[in-house]
Amino acid sequence: MIPKLMFKNTFLFFGLLIVSCGKNNAQVNPTINDTIIATEATEIITDGLVLGSENFSYLPIIKGKKIAVVANATSTVPFRRIHLVDYLLQRNFNIKRIFAPEHGFRGTADAGEVVKDGKDIKTGLPIISLYGSNKKPKPEQLDGIEVVIFDIQDVGARFYTYISTLHYVMEACAEQNIPLLVLDRPNPNGSIVDGPILEPEYTSFVGMHKIPVLHGMTIGEYAKMINGEKWLKNGIHCDLTVIPCKNYKRTMSYSLPVKPSPNLPNDQSINLYASLCFFEGTNVSVGRGTDIQFQIYGSPYLPKTDFTFTPKPNEGAKDPLYNGKVCYGEDLTAIEKVTQLELKWLLKAYHQTTDKTKFFNSFFTKLAGTPKLQQQIEAGLTEKQIRDSWQPGLENFKNIRKKYLIYS
């Protein structure tokens, strides 16, 4: 559902608003429609949220450049009702290739499914997968590229892999001396900072940095943190420009116009995602194979209840956990929005499961970023005791985070 935003378009000129850690080396290319760039790059849009993709101050930067775009189904220019790639091609910008993250360019692949290279049916552009064995653009894949645009909707959770893709794209751009533009988007869980801090020895693609599960930053702010904290290999620096949202506060409610991945179908699932994703490291289903994913949980090994569901193959879950088996659990589709990382459902399921020795699997520690959470649950600690153990790490992270915030 597209948010009900009201836009007033005028053609008044204003100073370009760019939050930048790099340089603007835009060059003139007479083949580009200069009238469009002059108009849209200086367009004032008021009375509503303006995404980075709609903040057209970036158009002069990419004018005359050979462009690569890191994008998926969320990479839209909403008030134009068009995909970013289509928008730029219509205006004769020179896009050479597309890089696609987990779930693919059109966003239909299963979580964890290898996304293959190919060609976009609509535009004919080559698509290079950044998931599977090739998570980082290779030098030859960036050959001839003069600027890379990153425009992907994140949901603010450490184990949502788009920020891992961001890391590798920044690293590849830094190594090849290619400027990177990040078109910023709101974090739908933008005011929540919560959860255990990742311990470096448990780094993986579902957790690359020493941050909590919910980091409370936009993807643009997070890119600045990656650069500033020297998290790229050998501490190299990416020539980064963040194109900010306008009229945005992180406490604003934001309903995504496009679902960010196949198993996050609505606002409720996005809000509950971080809390329920821990179940992916257990023998409990989060509703993959239903149409209310990440809004329910259950398994055949929990006590029988009035609420049941039976997973079946669907888009984004070709072979879901407990395919064809009745699961007993809890329906969270109608609960109020959560404002923290909730542990109560995880603790409840653990205490109620019939065989606790089979509850956790090895993926749980990767999701938590530490073995301590599983140890605490197995030792019988209360939710308050567990949450209290996070506080020193959270306070330290919040102090670091302040340096990179763009929005109030």
N, C-alpha and C positions, 0 to 999 in steps of 0.2 A: 504494500500500500504506500503510495507516495505521500510524504508529509504535506500537510496543508500549509504551504509557504506562500506568502504573497510577495511578488517581486514588482518593483517599479523600475523600468529601464529608461535611462537617460543617456545622453551622449556628451556629458560634461567631462572634461579632462581633470585627472588628479594624479598626484605623485604615486608611483607604483609602490604598492605595499608588499614588501617581500621580507620574510625573515630568512636571512642568508648567512651561511658560513663560507660561501664561495664567491666567485666573481661572475659578473654578467658579461659574457663575451659574444653577445648576439651580433651577427653580421647581416648585412643587407643582401637580400636575394630578390631580384626584380620579378621572378616568376610567381612569388607569393602575392596574394591579393592584399596590397598594403592598406587599402581602405578598410577591409575587414579587421586587420590587426589593429589599426589606429582606432577604430571604433570599439571593438570588443575588449581590447586590452585596457581601455580607459573608461569602460562602462561602469557607472555607479549603480549598484543594486542595493536597494534598501528595504526596510520593513521585513526582514526575514533572514534566516541562516543562509550563508553563501559558502558552499564547499570550495576546497582548493581547486577542484576541476572547473569551477565556475568563476574563480577569481582570475580573470584573463590577463593579469599582469605577467603571466609566464609566456604569453605568445611571442613577444619580441625576443625572448631568450632563445627560443627554439627556431626562430625564423632562419631559413636557409641552412639548417642543420640536417644531418642524417641521423634519424631518431630511432631508438629502440624503446619499446614500451613494455613495462612489467605490469600486467593487468589480468583481470578475470571478469566474471559477470557483474561484479559490483562497480566496475570502473566506468561510471556513468557521469553525464552532465545532466543532472535531473531536471532542471527547469527548461532545458532544451529537449528533454525526453529522448536522449540519444546516448549511445556508448561513446566513450572518450575517443577510441580509435576511429570510429565512424565520423565523429565531429571533426577531428584533425584532418582526416583524409578529404572530407568535403571541402575543406579550406586549403587544400593543396599542400599541406605539410608533408615532409618527405619521411614517412615511416618505413623503415627497412625490415624490421622484424618484431615479433612479439615474444616475450618470455612469460610463461604460464606457471603459477605456483601449484601447490596441492589442490586437487579437485579440477584442475585444468582451466583453460581459457573461458569456456562456457559454463564451468562450475558444476559438472554433473558426475564427476568421478567419485568413487567411494573414498572415505578417509583411509589413508595409507595405500591406496591403489597407485601403481606405477602409471604415471601420465606420459604418454608417448609423444615424440615430436611429430609434427604434421603441418598441415596448411589450413588456415581459416577458410571455411567454405564461402563465407560472405565477401571477404575482401581479397582472398588469394594470398595473403601475407603468410610467410613462414612462421610457424609456432615452435618455439624451443621450450621443452619442459624443464622446469627447475625443481622437479620432484623425482624421487627414485635415486638413481646413481649419479645424476647430474644436478646437484643442488646449487651449484655456483656457476655463473656464466664463465665459459672458457675464453681464453684470449682470442681464439679464432672466431668464436661466436659474437665477439664484440668488434671484430675487425671492421674498420671503416666507420664505426659509429662515433658520432660527435657529441651526443647527449643522450642520456637515459632518463625516461620518465617513469616514476613508480607511483601507481595510483590503485591502491587496494584497500578495501574496507576491513578494518580490524575490529575485534570485540573486547580488547583489553585484558586478555588472559595470557599468561606466560606460555602455556602449552598450545596455544593456537598458532599454527606454524607460519603464518604470514610474516610475523616479525623475525623469524629465523631466516626466511627468504630475504627479507630486507637486509639483514646482516650480511649475507653472502653477496647480494647485489652491490652493497656499499663497498665491500672488500674488493670485488672484481673491478668496480669502477675506479677505486683508489689505485689499484695495481696497474691499470691501463691509462691512468690520467684522463678519465672521462668524467665530465660533470654529471651530477645526479640531481634531478628535481623530484622532490616528494610533494605530491599534491595532497594536502592534508584533509582528513575527514574526522568527524566527531567520534569519540569513544562512547558507545552506548552505555558502558559501565564506568563512565569517566571520572566519577568522584570517589570511587571505591579503591582503596589501597589496603590489601589484606592478604594473609596467608603466609606460609613458611617461605623463607628465603632459600633460593637454590644454592646448594653447596657445589663448588667447582668440579669436584670429582664425579658428580652425577650429571655433568653436561651432556646433552643430547639434542637432537633436532626438535624435541618438544620442550626444551629448556636450555637456552644457551648462555644466559647471563645471571648474575647474582641479583635477582629481583624477586619480589613476592609473586604469588600466583596472580593476583590482580594488581596491576601497576598504576592504574589511574592516569594514564597519559594517552594522548593521541599518537598516531603513528609518526607524525612529523616531530613531535616532542621526543618520541622514543629514538628516532633517527639521530637527533641532536645528542642524546645521551650516549648512544653507541659511539659516536665520534668523540665526544668530550671525555668519556671515560676510557678511551683508547682500547676498546674491546675488539677492534679489528686486528687481524694477525699482524704481529710485530709492531702494533701500535700505530699503523699507518693511518693517514687522515684522508677522508673522502671529501672531494670538492662538492659540498652539499648545499643546496638551496631548498628551503621549505616554503612552499606557497601556502599561506595560512588560510583557514576558514575566516569568514568575517561575521560579525554579530553573534559570535559563539561564546558561551560560558559552559564550563564542564559540568555544571549542575543542571543544565538544560536536559529535558527529556527529548530523546532523538529516536524516531522510528525509522529503521532502515528501509529505503525504497526497494532494495533488492536483497534477497536472503544471501548472507555471506558464504554459505556452504550448504550442501544438500540437506544436512541434518540439523540445521538451525533455521527452521521455517518461519519464525515469528519473534516478536519482542520478548515473549515469555521465555522461550527457549534460550535466547541470547542472555537474558538476565540470570537464568538458572545454570547456564552452561558451566561456569567455573566450579560451582558447588557440586554439580552432578557428574562432572567429567572424571572425578576420582573413581567412580564406579567402573570406568573403563579398565582400571587396574584390579578389578575384582571379578567374582563370578555373577555379578548383578548386571542386568540389562538396563540401559537408559532409554529404551524405546526405539532403537534403530530397527527398521523394519515395520514401523507404524507411521502414522502421520502426525504424531505428537512427540517427536523425539526431544530428549532433554527437558521434558515436562512431566515425565513419569519415571518410575524405576520399579524393578521387580525381578524375580527369578523363580524357578520351580522349587528352590530350596528355602524359600521364606514361608512363614505361616500362611495358610489359606485365608484370604480376605474376600470381601465383596467385589473388590476391584481386581480385574484380571486383564491381561492382554496377550496376544499371540503374535510374535514377530513373523513377518513374511517378507520375501525379497521385494525391494522397491528401489526407486532412484536413490543412489547414494548408499545402498545397503543390499548388495547382491546376495550375500549370504550372512544375514544378521545372526548375532548370538541367540541361541534357543529358537532357531528357525522352526516354526510349526509347533512349538511347545507352549503350553499355558504357563504364564508367569503371574505370580501373585506379588502385589506390592502396593504402591501409593500413587494417587493421581494428584499432581501439583499444578494442573493447568489453570486453576482458578485462584491460587493463593496470591497474596499481595506481593508486590515487587520486593526483592531482598536488597538490603543495603550493606551486606557484608558477605564474606565467604562463609557459607553455612556448612556446618559439620553434622548437624543433628540427624540428617537422613542417613549418612554414612555410618554413624555410630549406631543408630537404630537397626539398620540392616545387619551390621556385624553381630550385634547382640542377639538378634533373632534368627540368624542363619543356623541351619541344622548341623553343619560341620565347619567349624571355624578354621580348621587347618587347610581347607580348600577355598577360603574366602579371597585371600590376596593372591595376585600373581606378580611376576617380576616387573611388569609395566608400572605398577603402583608407585614404586620408588622413583622412576623417571618422571612421572606426573607430579609427585610431591616435591621432587628435587632434593630429597633427603630421605634417609631410612628412618628418621626419628618419628615421623607421623605414624607409620605402621607400628613401630615399637610402642609408642604412646597408647595407641588404641588397644593393642594386644595386652598392655600392662594394666588396662582398666582406668586410665586417666579420664577425668571429666572433660567436657568441652571447654569449660572455663580454664582448667589447668593447661590444656593444650594451647588455647588462644593466648594465655599469659606468656607462654614460652616463646611466642612469635614477636612480642612487643619490642625487645631491644633491637632486633634486626629490622623491624618496620620503621622504628624511629630513625635509625641510621640511613635507611633507604630514602625516607621522606626528606632528609636534609640534603642528600645528593640530588634528588629529583627536582628540588626547588630551582636549581641552576638552569634547568632546561625547559621550564614551563613557558608556554606562549600565551595561554589563556588563564583568566582568573577563575 
